[in-house]
Each structure stands twice: as C-alpha cells, then as structure tokens.
Amino acid sequence: MTTTPTIPTVQPAPTRRAGTGTVATRVLGVATIITMGWLVAFGLGFSPADRDQEDAVRILYMHVPTAWVAYLAFAVTAITSGLYLFGKKHSLGFDRFAGASAEIGVMFMALTIIMGMLWGKLTWGVYWQWDARLTTTALLFVTYIGYLAVRGLGGSHHQRAKRSAVIGLLAVIEIPLVHFSVRMWRSLHQDASVLDSEGDVSMDGLMLFSLFVGVVAFTLLFVWLLLHRSRVMAMEDMLDDQGLDRALDARRAEASEAEAPS
C-alpha cells in the first residue's frame, strides 16, 4: 500500500502594517499620559482655590498651557518655514513640519479662545468682549486658518511650500502683538499670570507648580502630535506623487497608442 507524501503548507509571512509610531513616540505618548494625569490631580485636587475667583481659577491650568502651545506651534511654523525657504536643499520635510505645527497651533488656539470665553463668563459675566487681547487673539487665529487654506491650494509640493513659508514668516509677527496687547492698550484681560511687571512671582506655590505641570504636559502632547502629523503628511505627499506618476504613465500610453500605425 503506497502513501501519498504530504506537502507541507507554507504559511505566508505576516505583513507589517505601516504606521507613524516609533519607540520614541510611544515613550513620548506614555509620558504625556502620565503628566496629564498629574495635571488632573493637581489642577482639580491639590491646588487651592483662588481668594477672589475661587474654583474658577482652575481654568487657568488649561487656558495658559494651550495658549503657550499655540505660540510655540506658530513659532515652529515660522522657524521651519525659514529653514525651507532659505536652506540650500529646500527640503520638503521642513515644509511638512511647518504645516503640521500650524494645524496643531490652530487647534490649541481654538481651545485657548474657548477656555478664555468660559473664564470670561465666570469673571466678567459675558463670554466675549472686544477687548485688545481677545481681538488680537482672534486675528491671530483667523490668520493661521488662512495659512492652512493657502496650503490647500493647487500646485506642486514646492509651490505649496514656498507660498506657505512666506505667510508663515509674516504671520508670526502677530504673536508679540497679542502677548503685549494688555500693556499697549487698556485691557480687561489680566496681565501675566506668573510674573508681574516687576518680575516677581505672584502665585501660590502649589498653583504655580500645577501650572508648570500643565505646560509640560501640553508641550509633550504638542511634540507627540507634531511627529505623527508630519509623518502622515509625508505619506500623503508620497501618495500624491504616485498618483501623478500613474497619470503620466497613462498619458504616455495613450500617446503611444495614438502614434502607432493602424
């Protein structure tokens, strides 16, 4: 009696799913979650209430860090725009960092405005006043929405990068205007929350520490988002290039068929 030999089946190798995460971004993500937990604990639990604003002051631990990250993001957009525009290689990596940072900055600026409106309702009795700080902040917000709109216009990647870089370098000039608006004009908005005009710390120690934790937590979140978003943009550019190559190949094939003798 003969037996038929069994042929071993070869299992296909598992495919590795492409993504934007690395060991560094995972570590950064864990650090962000931990510091956010600290912020919740100190901001809502350990930090004392303010003498005048009572528990409404706890909005400070969100409002100031989101404003800081928005400023930081727009500064990164300006720096990387300059590196693209004046660099010898005109690397699109700088343009992607500029675009990703601007998107994150717009998101955090929106959060800053929302937090400020809630705080204003509790302290001023209204959500919005055409105050110098609020008006200049809204102008900054709209400017970077325009920056993102310009990035979405047609053209090649380098055309997008050049026009965006010019706007990114000009728009950042508005940040000092926003920051010093409370001193340049009579404003309802309070002055610096941490340092007064003479450079003295004017906050309770535990409140100051809670605010510091918030700044660190949101800065880590910004870096984490920036790395992931810039890598997504690189993938999107790659897909655009591949789509263009396919379109050119198809056009060449059509031209060859048209030129071929019948």
N, C-alpha and C positions, 0 to 999 in steps of 0.2 A: 504494500500500500504506500503510495507516494504522497508526500505532503507538500503543499504549495508554500514556498517560503513567504513569510510576511514582510512587506516592505515598510520600514519604519516611516511614520509620517513626520515631516519636518514642520515644526511649529514656526510660524513667521515671527521674526524679531519684533518685539514691541516698539512701536513708534513713539518717539519722544515729542510731546506736544510743545510747540513753540510758545514762548511767553515772554514777558518783560521782567520777570522776577529773577533775582540772583541771591546768593547767600547774603551779600551785603544789604540788599533791600529788605530781605526777611528779618535780619537783625535790626535794621532801622525801624521796620514795622513793629517789632516787639517792643523796642524802646519807646516808640510813640504811644503804644497802648498803655505801657506802664506809667509814663509821665501823664497821660490823660487821666488815668485812674487817680494819680496823686492830685491832679488839678481838681477833680470832682471832690475828693476827700477834703482838701484844704479849702477850696472855694466855697463849698456848701456846709462843711462841718467845723473844721478847726478855726478858720478865720473869723474874727469877731465882726459884729455888725457895726456900722458907722454911727457916730454920735448924732449926725443930722439926717443922713439918708437911710439909716437903719439897714434892713436887709437888701434894699435896692442897690446898695453899693456892690453887691456880688456880681452884677452885670459887668463891672469893671474887669473881672478876670477873664471875660470873653471879649469885651469891646477893645481893650488895649492890645492884647495879643493878635487879634485879627487885623487891626489897623497896622501893627508892626509888620506882619507877614505881607500885607498888601504893599506897603512901602518897599519891603525887601524884594518882593517879586518884581515890582516895576523897576527897581534898581538893577536887578539881574538882567531884565529885558534890555535895559539901556547898555549895560556892560557887554553882554553877548552880541548885541546889535553892532556896537562899535568894533568888537573883535572880528565880526564878519565883514563889515564894511571897509575897515582899514587894514585887515590882515592880508598877507600876500596870497594865501591859498583860497580865500573866500569860502571857507568850509561851511557847508550846509548844516553841520552839527551845531554850530553856534546859532544859526537861524532857528533851528528846532528848539533849542534851549530858550531862546528869546520868546518864541511863540507859546511854548508850554508854560513858561513863567508868567507871561501876560494873562493867559487863561486862568491860572491859579490866582493871580493877583485880582482879577475882576471878581472871581468867586468870593474871595476873602473881603474885598471892598464892599461887596453887596452885604455880606454878613456884618461888617462894621456899621454900615448905614442902618441895617435892621436893628442891631443891638443899640445903636445910638437913639433910634426912634423910640424904642421901648423905654430906655433910660430917660429920655426927654419927657415922655408921657408921665413917668413917675415923679420927676423933679420939676418940670416946667408946667405940666398939666396939658401939654399938646404933643402930638407926635412929631411935628415939623415946624420949624421957624426958618425964615430966610436969613439965617444968621451967617456971618462971614465964614465960620468953619464949616457949617453944613453946606453952604452954597459952593465953596471951593472943592469940597469933597465930592459933591455931586458932579461938578465939572470934570474932576479927575476921573471919576467912574465912567462918565459918558465918553471921555477922550479915549480910554482904553477899549471901550466897546467899539469905537470907530477904528482903532488899531486892528482889532480882531476882524472887523468887516473888511478892511483893506487886505488882510492876509487871505481872505476868501475869494478875492478877485481872480480872474483867469490869468494865464501866463505860465511860464516855466518856473521851476523851483527857484532859480537865481533871480528872476524878475520879482517874484514874491518876496524873496529875502531882501533885495535892495530897497524896494519901496517901503517895506516894513521897518527896516533898520533906520531909515531916515526919520520916520514917525516915532519910533521907539526912543531915539536920541532927543527928539524935541519934547515929547510928552513928559519925560521925567523931570523937566524943569518945573512942572506944576507942584511937585512934592514939597519943596521948601515953601511955596506959596500957601499950601494947605497947612503945613505944620506951624508956620509963624503967623497965620491969619488972626489968631486970638490976640496977638500983640500989635499987629499992624492996624486992626480995626477994633472998634468997641464990639465985643462979642459976648453973647450969653454963655457960650461954651467955657468951661473951666480951663485954666492953664494946665501946665504939665502935671500929671497925676503923681509923679515920683519926686521930681526936683522942682523947687520953686525958682523964681527969677534969680535968687542969690546962690543957687546951687545946693541948698540944704534939703535933706530928705524930710518930707512932710507926711509920712505914712507910718502907721503902726508896723512893728517888726514882722508880725505874723501875716499881716495883709501884704506887706512888701514881698515876703517870701512866696506867698500864694501867687502873686502877680508874676514873680520870676519863674515859678513853675509853669504858669500858663504860657509865658513867652517861649520857654524851652520846648514845651510840648507842641505848640503850634509851629515852631520853627522846624522841628523834626518832621512833623506832618508835611510841611511845605517841601522839604528835601525829598521825602518819600514820593510825594505826588509828582514832583518835577522829574525825577528819574524815570518813573513809569510812563508819564505822558510824553516825554521826549522820545522814548523808545517806541511808543505807539506811533508817533509822528514819523519816525524813521521807516517803520513798516508801511505806513500809508504812502510815503514817497516812493518806496520800492514798488508797491502795487501800481502806483500811477505810471512809473517808468516801464513796468512790464506791460501794462495796458497800451502804452504808446508804442512799444516795440511790436506788439501784436498788430496794432493798427497799421504801422508802417510795412510790416511783412505782408499783410493782406493787400495793401495798396500796391506793393511791388508785384505781387502775384497777379493782380488784376491787370496791371500794365503789361506784364509778360504775356498774358493770355491775349490781350488786345493786339500786341505786336506780332504774335505767332501767325504764320500763313495759314489760311483756311484750306 
